[in-house]
Amino acid sequence: MIDSKLQAELRAKFNPDGSELRELQLRMLDILKYIDGVCKEHNITYWLSSGTCLGAVRHGGFIPWDDDVDIEMLEEDYVKFVAIMGLEPSNGYVLQTHLNEPTYIYTFGKVRDFRTIMKEGGDFDNNFKYKGAFVDVFHLEPSRSLLAHKIMAPLHWRAINYKQDKRLNIRIKCGFLRCIERIVGPLLHKVDVSFPGNQLRQSLGSHFKIPRYRNELLPVTCMPFEDTVLPVPGNYDKYLTRLYGDYMRMPNLQNHIPHTSAVQFLE
């Protein structure tokens, strides 16, 4: 963890107690604790990922200027997690996926609360039914082919745009989507999961293509995060170095782009 004096200075500058960002972080922390409870109860392995893992290691919690939360799990655990969470809201939360919201565009799920209304950057969430504060739940599959991901990611987004474009002929849209969903997607998936060895990536269609490695992730270890303790990759040093290089070095915050453009607290 970084020097406590520097950490205090960053907190005072970016997310002091009572600030909108700090309140949002605390709401997301509540979602994390809920997910952690569900996963412990049902023996599901997950870990803090990307910037959330970096926050745990470098800051002992949220990166002071961060406004989103990411976790990862293996595909088989994600399938189990989706089945347990169900399609309907429960306990003040809902898992948002294509299964319960046809206009949802992402390849991963989001656990959302009902105590906030958020506006993400861009217009992607304009037609979403669920818009509360969230935790992104990424699922990892065996992956040998970076090329398959480079091909599928833009096709996924083109398919999303086709679905939402009311100007296009319905036959053209349906033909394109059937081609992607029934031919191209399954073929690329078969290539990608064949003999992958130790390498994993997020599901086909995701724009996040940096590989993960099973022996760096598992078994997970636990680390303090804010006022609780949560799992991180077992070899978090290699994991974070792969993603960020010298991850203990402070970034140039002049280039920081927030994920969230607006948030409304309902309680």
C-alpha positions in Angstrom: 0.0 0.0 0.0 1.2 3.5 -0.7 2.4 5.9 2.0 -0.5 6.8 4.4 0.2 10.5 4.1 -0.1 10.4 0.3 -3.3 8.3 0.6 -4.8 10.9 2.9 -4.0 13.7 0.5 -5.6 11.8 -2.4 -8.7 11.0 -0.4 -9.0 14.7 0.6 -8.7 15.8 -3.0 -10.9 13.2 -4.8 -13.3 11.4 -2.5 -13.6 13.1 1.0 -16.3 11.8 3.3 -19.7 13.2 2.3 -18.7 13.8 -1.3 -20.8 12.5 -4.1 -18.1 10.2 -5.3 -17.5 8.8 -1.8 -21.2 8.1 -1.4 -21.2 6.3 -4.7 -18.2 4.2 -3.6 -20.0 3.2 -0.4 -23.1 2.2 -2.3 -20.9 0.0 -4.6 -19.1 -1.4 -1.5 -22.6 -2.5 -0.3 -23.1 -4.3 -3.6 -19.7 -6.0 -3.3 -20.5 -7.2 0.2 -23.8 -8.6 -1.0 -22.0 -10.4 -3.9 -19.4 -11.7 -1.5 -22.1 -13.2 0.7 -23.8 -14.9 -2.2 -20.6 -16.4 -3.5 -19.5 -17.6 0.0 -22.9 -19.2 0.6 -22.8 -21.1 -2.7 -19.1 -21.8 -3.0 -18.5 -19.6 -6.0 -14.9 -18.3 -6.5 -14.5 -14.7 -7.7 -11.9 -12.0 -7.2 -11.5 -8.2 -7.4 -10.2 -7.4 -10.9 -8.6 -4.6 -12.9 -8.7 -1.2 -11.1 -10.6 -2.6 -8.2 -7.8 -5.1 -7.5 -5.3 -2.3 -8.0 -7.2 -0.2 -5.5 -7.1 -3.0 -2.9 -3.3 -3.5 -3.3 -2.2 0.2 -3.7 -4.9 2.0 -1.6 -6.4 -0.6 0.7 -9.8 0.0 -0.9 -11.1 2.2 -3.8 -8.7 4.1 -5.9 -9.7 7.6 -4.6 -10.9 8.8 -8.0 -12.5 5.6 -9.2 -16.2 5.3 -9.8 -16.7 1.7 -10.9 -16.1 -1.8 -9.5 -15.0 -4.9 -11.4 -14.9 -8.5 -10.4 -14.0 -11.6 -12.4 -14.9 -15.3 -12.2 -14.5 -18.4 -14.3 -17.3 -19.2 -16.8 -18.6 -22.2 -14.9 -18.9 -20.1 -11.7 -20.6 -17.3 -13.7 -23.2 -19.7 -15.0 -23.9 -20.8 -11.4 -24.0 -17.2 -10.2 -26.5 -16.2 -12.9 -28.7 -19.2 -11.9 -28.6 -18.3 -8.2 -29.2 -14.5 -8.7 -32.2 -15.3 -11.0 -33.8 -12.9 -13.4 -35.9 -10.9 -11.0 -34.8 -8.3 -8.3 -34.1 -9.7 -4.9 -33.0 -8.1 -1.6 -32.7 -4.7 -3.3 -30.4 -5.9 -6.1 -30.7 -7.4 -9.6 -28.2 -9.1 -11.9 -28.6 -7.4 -15.3 -27.9 -9.5 -18.4 -29.3 -10.2 -21.8 -31.6 -12.8 -20.1 -33.7 -10.2 -18.3 -33.1 -7.2 -20.5 -33.1 -7.5 -24.3 -31.7 -4.0 -24.8 -28.7 -4.7 -22.5 -25.6 -4.5 -24.8 -22.7 -5.9 -22.8 -21.2 -9.4 -22.8 -20.8 -9.4 -19.0 -23.4 -8.9 -16.2 -23.9 -6.0 -13.8 -25.3 -6.4 -10.3 -27.3 -3.2 -9.7 -29.0 -1.7 -6.7 -32.3 0.2 -6.5 -31.1 3.0 -4.2 -29.4 5.0 -7.0 -29.9 6.1 -10.6 -26.7 6.4 -12.6 -25.8 7.8 -16.0 -22.8 6.2 -17.6 -20.6 8.0 -20.1 -22.0 7.7 -23.7 -25.5 6.8 -24.7 -25.3 3.0 -24.3 -27.5 2.9 -21.2 -30.3 5.1 -22.5 -32.7 2.2 -23.1 -31.7 0.2 -20.0 -34.4 -0.8 -17.6 -32.1 -1.1 -14.6 -29.9 2.0 -14.0 -28.7 1.8 -10.4 -25.1 1.8 -9.1 -23.4 -1.4 -10.2 -20.6 -3.9 -10.0 -19.4 -5.4 -13.3 -19.2 -9.2 -13.2 -16.8 -10.4 -15.9 -16.5 -14.1 -16.8 -13.4 -15.7 -18.2 -13.2 -18.6 -20.7 -10.3 -20.6 -22.0 -8.8 -18.6 -24.9 -6.0 -19.4 -27.4 -6.9 -17.0 -30.2 -6.4 -13.2 -29.9 -7.5 -13.0 -33.5 -10.9 -14.5 -32.7 -11.5 -11.7 -30.1 -10.3 -9.0 -32.5 -12.8 -10.2 -35.1 -15.7 -10.8 -32.8 -15.6 -7.6 -30.7 -16.5 -5.2 -33.6 -19.0 -7.6 -34.9 -20.7 -7.7 -31.5 -21.0 -3.9 -31.4 -22.2 -3.8 -35.0 -24.9 -6.3 -34.1 -25.9 -4.1 -31.2 -26.1 -1.0 -33.4 -28.2 -3.0 -36.0 -30.6 -4.0 -33.3 -31.1 -0.4 -32.2 -31.3 1.2 -35.6 -34.9 1.5 -36.6 -34.1 2.7 -40.0 -32.6 -0.6 -41.3 -34.8 -3.1 -43.1 -35.9 -5.8 -40.7 -34.8 -8.6 -43.1 -31.3 -7.2 -43.4 -31.1 -6.9 -39.6 -32.3 -10.4 -39.0 -30.1 -11.9 -41.6 -27.0 -10.2 -40.2 -27.8 -11.1 -36.6 -28.5 -14.7 -37.4 -25.2 -14.9 -39.3 -23.3 -13.6 -36.2 -25.2 -15.5 -33.6 -25.5 -18.9 -35.4 -22.4 -19.1 -37.6 -19.6 -16.6 -37.0 -19.9 -16.5 -33.2 -20.0 -20.3 -32.6 -17.2 -20.9 -35.1 -14.9 -18.3 -33.5 -15.7 -19.7 -30.1 -14.8 -23.2 -31.1 -11.4 -22.0 -32.4 -10.8 -19.9 -29.3 -11.4 -22.6 -26.7 -9.5 -25.3 -28.5 -6.3 -26.3 -26.6 -6.0 -23.0 -24.7 -3.6 -24.2 -22.0 -3.4 -21.8 -19.1 -4.7 -18.8 -20.9 -8.1 -17.1 -20.2 -9.9 -14.1 -21.7 -13.2 -12.4 -21.1 -16.0 -13.8 -23.3 -16.0 -13.3 -27.0 -17.5 -9.9 -28.0 -15.8 -8.1 -25.1 -13.4 -5.3 -26.1 -11.1 -6.3 -23.2 -8.6 -8.7 -24.8 -5.6 -8.8 -22.4 -5.2 -12.4 -21.3 -5.4 -13.7 -17.8 -3.6 -16.9 -16.6 -5.2 -19.4 -14.4 -2.1 -20.0 -12.3 -1.9 -16.3 -11.5 -5.5 -16.1 -10.5 -6.1 -19.3 -8.5 -6.1 -20.0 -5.7 -7.3 -16.6 -4.7 -6.0 -14.8 -1.6 -7.7 -12.2 0.6 -6.9 -8.6 1.2 -8.3 -5.7 3.1 -10.7 -3.5 1.1 -12.2 -0.5 2.9 -13.8 -2.0 6.0 -13.9 -5.6 4.9 -11.7 -8.3 3.4 -12.2 -9.5 -0.2 -10.6 -12.0 -2.6 -7.9 -10.9 -5.1 -5.8 -13.0 -7.6 -3.4 -15.3 -5.8 -0.4 -13.8 -7.7 -1.8 -10.2 -7.8 1.6 -8.8 -8.6 1.9 -10.6 -11.9 -1.7 -10.0 -12.7 -1.5 -6.2 -12.1 1.9 -5.9 -13.8 0.4 -7.6 -16.9 -2.4 -5.0 -16.9 -0.7 -1.8 -15.8 3.1 -2.2 -15.8 4.5 -0.3 -12.8 1.1 -0.3 -11.0 2.4 1.3 -7.8 3.3 4.5 -9.7 0.6 7.2 -9.7 -0.9 7.9 -13.1 -1.3 11.3 -14.8 -4.7 12.3 -13.7 -5.1 14.9 -16.3 -6.1 12.1 -18.7 -8.5 10.5 -16.3 -12.0 9.9 -17.8 -14.8 9.1 -15.4 -17.1 6.2 -16.1 -20.1 7.9 -14.6 -21.5 11.3 -15.7 -24.3 11.6 -13.2 -25.7 9.9 -10.1 -28.9 10.4 -8.1 -29.3 9.0 -4.6 -32.8 7.8 -3.8 -32.2 7.0 -0.2 
